[in-house]
Each structure stands twice: as structure tokens, then as C-alpha cells.
């Protein structure tokens, strides 16, 4: 039976997901079979397994770090927000329905058998399970029937390490305050503290660390510096969305790439590979006056395509995108962004908002939403946009079907890796193109082909040395996982962490 350790946080975005990934990597390097587990995830960045099941991308990233295939059992409950007060509930990779926050709060205790079944089966196959909490265990209004923080720690018998984020300030109050709000039985599970995202001279922090240990009667297992890594982010709290990754001035040797930041943006990790390319200046845009006339405008996926299309219209970004396209910008959409590029979006079954809506009209497409969700993995070639066919692999998650209403080239020729079906995908027009395939830019060949295509449109050659290596993004991410492991080994007391694992509860 696997040993367990759980990483919880004082709040969202303290770095729990990366710490779990790093520990999974370390345990793997040390010869153990390790697996991540998060009983309930709330995120719009999701992934499709080889079985056609949907799960959160954070656990996919952690599985990659552990050197294993992503398995839906690692994230049995996924909530994908659809409104301010409701979410689509996905259980073991399958849609269970849409729930209001209040209805889900009352329903979630019925999911405990599903959670335990997933956890126990992983426990039988691995040496170590690294669990991740969600938000904070000190949300005292939500602790009744908790299934993801201390409630999950009790079910798994897992000792807990609590992480706090010093980058946002008040880390000592975060850690002590969280401990104070835990019940006496819950405090028994707390075996260590971590201070994360530290910048500066660590010796200046030492007096505070000693005082924290004295007051909490809990050891500080490490002070982790701010690690600048290129790994998948979980949700809209990502630093990449808040600040943009490139804060330097754009150089004359760079193409300008603008990504529209929809209110309900999903799977924005599709564009992560673009931030690593020297001749691309990539930025997020959420106001009309920020757009300008970039070389490329990217429309990402959306959990609520029609609502985000309404937002485009209300903010004036729809007009700005179409005007930029007429002035020379090329527009490319993925999934919901692809649907928006068409002429009409229809929702006769009220999957989203109901009714019909005019799209941007940059592609001759008509999209109809249905309750049947497409979830699959695909591979094939992009043969409709670039000068030569380019290999492609990725996955689809969408509720709508789009058909071309006029003669226009397909973008891709695909094979469904689950059903074996051969099919066409996407469309290519004079001003825009798009696809349903998430992970479209994960191969270096496609990034290079898109950059060459944009430089050609601009009328000049691509700068020498700008191309990225061919092949999948996985090799690049492996280097990032190694850097993460190295950083955690240097700054965490791994001897004590192994002791916590051995002693358990």
C-alpha cells in the first residue's frame, strides 16, 4: 500500500501544484513509483486522456513530472465554472451535469465513494501518493463535508505540509492564521510548513522562521525561492495571464502576437510554447485600445463561447479584431475561438445561453451546440495553411459542431486516436483560420511554420537562429521538471519529508 503526503496551501495560487509536481519528480528520481492526486479540481484548463476522459491539467503536469501517463483517477472530480455561481461537474472524466454552487455543496458528500475508489486503486499501484489540496483548509464556512483538504487527508490518512506564499506578503500570518483556524483534530495532521516564492537574502528571514516554528510548534521544512519555470498553469490566477510573460520592450526583430483574454478563457496553456520563441512578442489583451494591428491575433478556448462573444461585442474588441484583420493582422482561433470566427453560432438546446448569435464572420462557418461533448485525442497533419504539411497531435474538448458553409480549405487532416476515424478539421480563409485541436502549438514544427507564415505575410525573411527545435514540447518540459526537482532538493529538508512519509499518521 502506498505511503502518502499532502500539500495544502494558505490560499489559492501559493504554488501547491508545482510543489506536488516537484516532489513527484524527486520520488521518481529516487526510484519510487509516485503519483499525484487531487480529489476535486476547479479549473478551465483540462485535458483528455487516452481513454477519452477529461481531467485537470495540473494533475497531467504532475503525472508527467512523475514519468507516468496521466490517469483520470488522479483527479476524479473536476469543476469547470460556467457562470459566477455555477459549474459543470465532471466525475471520473464524464460530465455529470451543471450545478449551482449551493446545489453542489449539498451534493458533494455523495461523491466520496467515487473519490475513495479512485484513491484506493492508485494506492494499490504506486509506492507514494502526493496529494494536493485546494484553496485553503481554513475556509471555515466550507469545512463541513470537506472532500479536498483536511477531509481528504483524513480519508487517506495522509500527513499534511502547509505552504504559504511570501510573494504576496504576510506569510507568517498566513501560516499561523491557517493553523489557528483548524480544529484540534485537524491540527494533528499538520506535520510541516513551507515558505514559497521567496526573493532576496534568506538569512534575513531566519529570525521570523525561528519565531514561526516556536509559535506553531511545527517545523519549517524549507524556504523555496521564486522559481521561474515554463510549466502548465492551472487556472486564471496564472501570473502569465495577470502580467503577461514578456514584460520587456518589443524588439524590431519580433512579430507581435496578441492573445484575447476572454473572461471565461479556457486551456490558455495552448499558447505557452509561443512565449519561448525569440522572434515572437506575445501579450494578452482585454481592452480595445491594447490591440493595435499585431501580426497575429489569437482567440483561445472558452467555457462559455456565446457569453465571451457577447463580451467581445460589448467591449468593441469584435470590431477592433475585424478591422485589424482587414489591415493585415492574421486571426487564428482554437476551439471556442474557432467557433467565434464563423458566421453564426446556434444553441437550440440551451447548452449555453440559448438562441443564435452572429459571429465575427471571418470564416464561412456555422456552429450548432449540443449536449454531446466531444472528448478525444487526435493526430495528423496541418496541410491547409503552411507551405508544406506539418505533423500535429493534440486533443479535442467541445460541445459544438461546426460545418463550412462555403468552399474553403480545411486546416488539418486528422485521425481520431480513440475511434480510429479519419476526418478533416478547421478552416483556412484569407484573413483567418482555426481548429478544434488543443495543443496545436505543442510541436516545434508548427510554431516554426506559423512564424515563417507570418514573416512571409510581412514580406521579409525570418531572423536567423529564431527557429525552435522540431518535435513535441515534452522534451522542453522535461528540462523544466529537472530544474524544479533541483530547486526543491536544494531548499527543502527532504530527509525530514521522507521521515514524515515513513511515520504517516
C-alpha positions in Angstrom: 0.0 0.0 0.0 1.3 3.4 -0.9 2.6 5.9 1.6 1.0 9.4 1.3 1.9 13.0 1.9 -0.4 16.0 1.2 0.5 19.6 0.2 -2.1 22.1 1.3 -1.9 25.9 0.9 -2.8 29.0 2.9 -4.7 30.3 -0.2 -5.1 29.7 -3.9 -2.0 30.1 -6.1 0.6 29.6 -3.4 2.4 27.1 -5.6 0.9 23.8 -4.4 0.7 22.3 -7.9 4.4 22.9 -8.6 5.5 21.6 -5.1 3.5 18.4 -5.8 5.0 18.1 -9.2 8.5 18.7 -7.8 8.0 16.0 -5.1 6.7 13.6 -7.7 9.8 14.2 -9.7 12.1 13.7 -6.8 10.4 10.5 -5.7 10.6 9.2 -9.2 14.4 10.1 -9.4 14.9 8.3 -6.1 13.4 5.1 -7.6 9.9 5.2 -6.3 6.6 4.8 -8.3 4.9 8.1 -7.4 1.5 9.5 -8.5 -0.3 12.8 -7.9 -3.9 13.0 -6.6 -6.3 15.9 -6.2 -9.8 14.8 -5.3 -11.5 17.9 -6.6 -10.1 20.5 -9.0 -11.8 23.7 -10.2 -10.2 24.9 -13.4 -11.0 25.6 -17.0 -7.7 24.1 -18.2 -8.4 20.5 -18.9 -7.0 17.6 -20.8 -8.3 14.4 -22.5 -6.7 11.0 -21.5 -6.1 8.2 -24.0 -9.4 6.7 -22.8 -11.2 9.9 -23.9 -11.8 11.1 -20.3 -11.4 14.7 -19.1 -9.3 15.8 -16.1 -7.5 18.9 -14.8 -4.2 19.9 -16.5 -2.4 20.4 -13.2 -2.5 16.6 -12.5 -1.4 15.9 -16.0 1.6 18.1 -15.5 2.3 16.3 -12.1 2.0 12.9 -13.8 4.5 14.0 -16.5 6.9 15.1 -13.7 6.5 11.6 -12.2 7.2 10.0 -15.5 3.8 8.3 -15.8 0.8 8.6 -18.1 -2.0 10.9 -16.9 -4.9 8.9 -15.4 -8.4 10.3 -14.6 -8.2 8.6 -11.2 -5.6 11.3 -10.3 -8.4 13.9 -10.5 -11.8 12.2 -10.0 -13.8 15.4 -9.6 -13.4 18.4 -12.0 -15.5 21.5 -11.7 -15.4 23.8 -14.8 -17.1 27.2 -13.9 -19.8 28.1 -16.4 -21.2 31.2 -14.5 -20.3 33.2 -11.4 -22.4 30.8 -9.4 -22.3 27.5 -11.2 -20.1 24.9 -12.7 -20.1 21.9 -15.0 -19.4 18.8 -12.8 -17.2 16.1 -14.3 -16.8 12.8 -12.4 -14.2 10.3 -13.4 -13.8 12.1 -16.7 -17.5 12.2 -17.6 -20.0 15.1 -17.5 -22.4 14.6 -14.6 -24.3 17.9 -15.2 -24.4 21.6 -14.3 -24.7 22.6 -10.6 -25.1 25.8 -8.8 -22.6 26.4 -6.0 -25.3 25.8 -3.4 -26.6 22.6 -5.0 -23.0 21.2 -5.4 -22.2 22.0 -1.8 -25.1 19.8 -0.7 -24.3 17.1 -3.3 -20.6 16.7 -2.9 -20.7 14.2 0.0 -22.3 11.8 -2.4 -19.1 11.8 -4.4 -17.0 10.4 -1.5 -17.3 6.8 -2.7 -16.1 7.8 -6.2 -13.1 9.7 -4.7 -12.1 6.8 -2.4 -12.5 4.2 -5.2 -10.1 6.3 -7.3 -7.6 6.9 -4.5 -7.6 3.3 -3.2 -6.9 1.9 -6.7 -3.9 4.2 -7.1 -2.8 3.3 -3.7 -2.5 -0.3 -4.8 -0.4 0.5 -7.8 2.1 3.1 -6.5 4.7 3.5 -3.7 3.9 7.1 -2.9 0.8 9.3 -3.5 1.4 13.0 -3.3 -2.0 14.7 -2.7 -2.8 18.3 -3.4 -5.4 20.4 -1.5 -7.4 23.2 -3.0 -7.7 26.8 -1.8 -7.2 26.8 1.9 -8.1 24.3 4.7 -9.2 27.3 6.8 -12.3 28.1 4.8 -14.4 27.5 7.9 -17.7 28.1 6.1 -16.9 25.2 3.8 -15.3 22.7 6.1 -18.5 20.7 6.6 -18.3 17.6 4.4 -14.9 18.8 3.0 -13.5 16.4 0.4 -10.4 18.1 -0.8 -8.4 19.5 2.1 -8.4 18.1 5.7 -11.4 15.9 4.9 -9.3 14.2 2.2 -6.3 14.0 4.5 -8.4 12.1 7.0 -9.8 9.8 4.3 -6.3 9.0 3.0 -4.6 9.0 6.4 -2.1 11.5 4.9 0.2 13.8 6.9 -0.1 17.4 5.7 2.5 20.0 4.8 1.2 23.6 4.6 2.6 26.0 2.1 2.4 29.8 2.2 3.2 32.4 -0.4 5.6 35.1 0.7 5.5 36.9 -2.6 2.1 38.4 -1.8 3.2 39.3 1.8 2.1 38.3 5.2 3.3 34.8 5.0 3.8 34.3 8.8 0.2 35.5 9.4 -1.0 33.2 6.5 0.6 30.1 8.1 -0.2 30.8 11.8 -3.7 32.1 11.0 -4.5 28.9 9.0 -3.2 26.7 11.8 -5.3 28.7 14.3 -8.5 28.2 12.4 -8.0 24.4 12.1 -9.8 22.2 14.6 -7.8 20.3 17.2 -8.3 17.0 15.3 -7.2 18.7 12.0 -4.0 20.2 13.6 -2.8 16.6 14.3 -2.4 16.1 10.6 -0.1 19.2 10.2 3.5 18.0 10.1 5.4 20.8 8.5 5.4 24.3 6.9 6.9 25.6 3.7 7.5 29.2 2.8 7.3 29.5 -1.0 8.2 32.1 -3.7 10.9 33.9 -1.6 13.0 36.6 -3.2 16.1 38.1 -1.6 18.6 37.2 1.2 17.3 34.2 3.1 19.4 34.9 6.2 17.2 38.0 6.8 14.2 35.7 7.1 15.8 33.4 9.7 14.5 35.2 12.9 11.0 35.0 11.5 11.3 31.4 10.7 12.5 30.5 14.2 9.6 32.5 15.7 7.2 30.8 13.4 8.4 27.4 14.5 8.2 28.4 18.1 4.6 29.7 17.9 3.3 27.0 15.6 5.2 24.1 17.2 5.6 22.9 13.6 8.9 22.6 11.7 9.6 24.8 8.7 10.7 22.3 6.0 12.2 24.8 3.7 12.1 28.3 2.1 11.7 27.8 -1.6 12.9 30.7 -3.8 10.8 32.1 -6.7 11.4 29.5 -9.4 10.9 30.9 -12.9 9.7 27.8 -14.8 7.9 27.3 -18.1 5.2 24.8 -17.0 1.5 24.5 -17.4 -0.6 26.8 -15.2 -3.8 25.6 -13.7 -6.2 28.5 -14.0 -6.9 32.2 -14.4 -4.7 33.1 -11.4 -1.7 32.4 -13.5 1.0 35.0 -13.5 1.1 34.7 -17.3 -2.5 36.0 -17.5 -2.1 38.7 -14.9 1.1 40.3 -16.1 2.0 38.7 -19.4 5.2 36.8 -19.6 7.1 39.2 -21.7 7.5 42.5 -19.9 10.5 43.7 -21.9 10.1 46.1 -24.9 9.3 44.5 -28.2 12.3 44.5 -30.5 12.2 45.3 -34.2 13.1 41.6 -34.9 9.9 40.3 -33.3 6.4 39.5 -34.6 3.6 41.0 -32.5 1.2 38.3 -31.2 -1.9 39.3 -29.2 -4.0 36.8 -27.3 -7.5 37.9 -26.4 -8.1 37.3 -22.7 -11.7 36.2 -22.5 -13.5 36.4 -19.1 -14.1 32.7 -19.4 -10.8 31.7 -21.1 -10.0 28.0 -21.0 -7.0 26.0 -22.0 -4.8 29.0 -22.4 -1.9 26.6 -22.0 -2.3 26.1 -25.7 -0.2 29.2 -26.2 2.5 28.5 -23.7 5.0 27.3 -26.4 4.8 30.7 -28.1 6.3 32.5 -25.1 9.6 30.6 -25.6 10.2 31.8 -29.2 12.7 34.6 -29.6 11.1 36.3 -32.6 7.6 36.3 -31.1 6.5 39.1 -28.7 3.4 37.5 -27.0 0.9 39.5 -24.9 -2.6 39.2 -23.5 -5.2 41.8 -24.5 -8.5 42.5 -22.8 -9.2 46.1 -24.0 -9.8 47.5 -27.4 -7.1 50.2 -27.0 -4.5 47.4 -26.3 -4.9 45.6 -29.6 -3.5 47.7 -32.4 -2.6 45.8 -35.6 -0.5 42.8 -34.5 0.9 40.2 -36.9 -1.2 37.5 -35.2 -4.4 37.7 -33.1 -5.2 34.5 -31.2 -8.7 33.6 -30.0 -8.4 31.0 -27.2 -10.9 28.4 -26.0 -13.8 29.4 -23.8 -16.0 27.6 -21.4 -19.0 29.8 -22.4 -18.4 30.7 -26.1 -21.5 32.8 -26.6 -21.0 34.8 -23.4 -17.4 35.6 -24.3 -18.5 36.5 -27.8 -21.0 38.9 -26.3 -18.2 40.4 -24.2 -16.1 40.8 -27.4 -19.0 42.8 -29.0 -19.7 44.9 -25.9 -16.1 45.9 -25.4 -15.6 46.8 -29.0 -13.0 44.1 -29.4 -15.0 42.4 -32.1 -14.9 45.5 -34.3 -11.2 46.0 -33.4 -10.3 42.4 -34.4 -12.2 42.6 -37.7 -10.6 46.0 -38.5 -7.1 44.7 -37.7 -7.7 41.7 -39.9 -8.6 44.0 -42.8 -5.4 46.0 -42.2 -3.2 42.9 -42.3 -3.4 41.0 -39.0 -4.0 37.3 -39.3 -6.6 35.8 -36.9 -6.4 32.3 -35.5 -8.9 30.6 -33.2 -8.8 27.4 -31.2 -12.0 25.6 -30.1 -14.3 28.3 -28.8 -12.2 30.9 -30.5 -12.6 29.0 -33.8 -16.4 28.9 -33.3 -16.4 32.7 -32.8 -14.7 33.3 -36.2 -17.7 31.9 -38.0 -20.9 33.5 -39.3 -23.5 32.1 -36.9 -23.5 30.2 -33.5 -26.8 28.5 -32.7 -27.8 27.0 -29.3 -31.2 25.4 -29.8 -30.9 23.2 -26.7 -29.7 25.9 -24.4 -26.4 24.2 -23.8 -25.0 27.7 -23.2 -27.3 30.8 -23.3 -29.7 29.6 -26.0 -30.8 31.3 -29.2 -28.5 32.3 -32.1 -25.7 34.8 -32.4 -23.8 36.4 -35.2 -20.1 35.5 -35.2 -17.1 37.6 -36.4 -17.8 36.5 -40.0 -14.1 35.9 -40.8 -14.7 32.3 -41.8 -17.7 30.7 -43.6 -18.8 28.5 -40.6 -22.0 27.7 -38.8 -21.7 26.2 -35.3 -24.5 24.4 -33.5 -24.2 23.4 -29.8 -25.5 20.1 -28.5 -25.3 18.3 -25.1 -23.0 15.7 -26.5 -19.4 16.6 -25.6 -16.6 15.7 -27.9 -13.6 14.4 -26.0 -10.8 12.7 -27.9 -7.1 12.6 -28.8 -6.1 13.2 -32.4 -3.0 13.1 -34.6 -2.4 14.1 -38.3 -1.1 16.9 -40.4 -1.7 20.6 -40.9 -1.9 20.7 -44.7 -4.1 23.7 -45.4 -2.2 26.8 -44.2 1.6 26.4 -44.5 3.8 25.8 -47.5 4.2 22.1 -46.6 2.3 19.6 -44.4 3.3 19.7 -40.7 2.7 16.9 -38.2 0.1 17.6 -35.5 -1.1 15.9 -32.3 -3.5 17.1 -29.6 -6.9 16.7 -28.2 -10.5 18.0 -28.5 -12.9 19.1 -25.8 -16.0 20.9 -27.1 -19.8 20.9 -27.1 -20.5 22.3 -30.6 -20.1 21.0 -34.2 -19.0 23.4 -36.9 -19.6 23.0 -40.7 -18.3 25.0 -43.5 -21.0 27.0 -45.4 -18.9 27.8 -48.5 -15.9 26.4 -50.4 -12.9 26.9 -48.1 -9.8 24.8 -47.4 -9.6 22.6 -44.3 -6.8 23.3 -41.9 -6.0 19.7 -40.8 -6.4 16.1 -41.8 -6.7 14.1 -38.6 -7.1 10.6 -37.2 -9.0 10.1 -34.0 -6.7 8.0 -31.8 -9.6 6.6 -29.8 -12.1 5.6 -32.6 -9.6 5.4 -35.5 -11.9 7.7 -37.6 -10.3 9.8 -40.3 -11.6 13.3 -40.5 -11.0 16.9 -41.6 -10.7 19.8 -39.1 -10.7 23.5 -39.1 -10.8 26.0 -41.9 -8.5 28.4 -43.7 -9.6 31.8 -45.1 -7.9 34.8 -46.5 -8.0 36.7 -43.1 -8.3 33.9 -40.5 -8.0 30.2 -39.7 -8.9 28.0 -36.8 -9.1 24.5 -35.4 -10.8 22.4 -32.6 -7.4 20.9 -31.6 -6.0 21.9 -28.3 -2.2 21.6 -28.1 -2.0 22.9 -31.6 1.3 24.7 -31.0 2.9 21.9 -28.9 5.1 20.8 -31.8 8.1 22.9 -32.7 7.4 22.3 -36.4 4.1 24.1 -36.2 5.5 27.0 -34.2 8.2 27.4 -36.8 5.7 27.1 -39.7 3.4 29.7 -38.2 6.3 32.1 -37.6 7.5 31.6 -41.2 4.0 32.1 -42.5 3.7 35.4 -40.6 7.1 36.7 -41.7 6.2 35.9 -45.3 2.9 37.9 -44.9 5.0 40.7 -43.6 7.3 40.5 -46.6 10.6 39.6 -45.1 12.7 36.5 -44.1 12.6 35.1 -40.6 15.6 36.1 -38.5 18.4 33.6 -38.4 18.5 31.5 -35.3 14.9 32.2 -34.3 13.5 28.7 -35.0 12.8 26.3 -32.1 13.7 22.6 -32.2 11.3 20.3 -34.0 9.4 17.7 -32.0 7.0 17.9 -29.1 7.1 20.3 -26.2 7.6 17.4 -23.9 11.4 17.4 -24.2 11.5 21.1 -23.2 9.2 20.4 -20.2 11.4 17.6 -19.1 14.2 20.1 -18.6 11.8 22.3 -16.6 10.8 19.3 -14.3 14.5 18.7 -13.7 15.0 22.3 -12.8 12.0 22.1 -10.4 13.4 19.0 -8.8 16.8 20.5 -8.4 15.4 23.7 -6.8 13.2 21.7 -4.3 16.1 19.4 -3.3 18.3 22.4 -2.6 15.8 24.2 -0.5 13.6 21.6 1.2 14.6 19.2 4.0 14.0 16.1 2.0 15.3 13.9 4.9 12.5 15.2 7.1 9.9 14.8 4.3 10.9 11.2 3.9 10.6 10.8 7.7 7.0 12.3 7.5 6.2 9.8 4.8 7.5 6.8 6.8 5.8 7.8 10.1 2.5 8.7 8.4 -0.4 9.2 10.7 
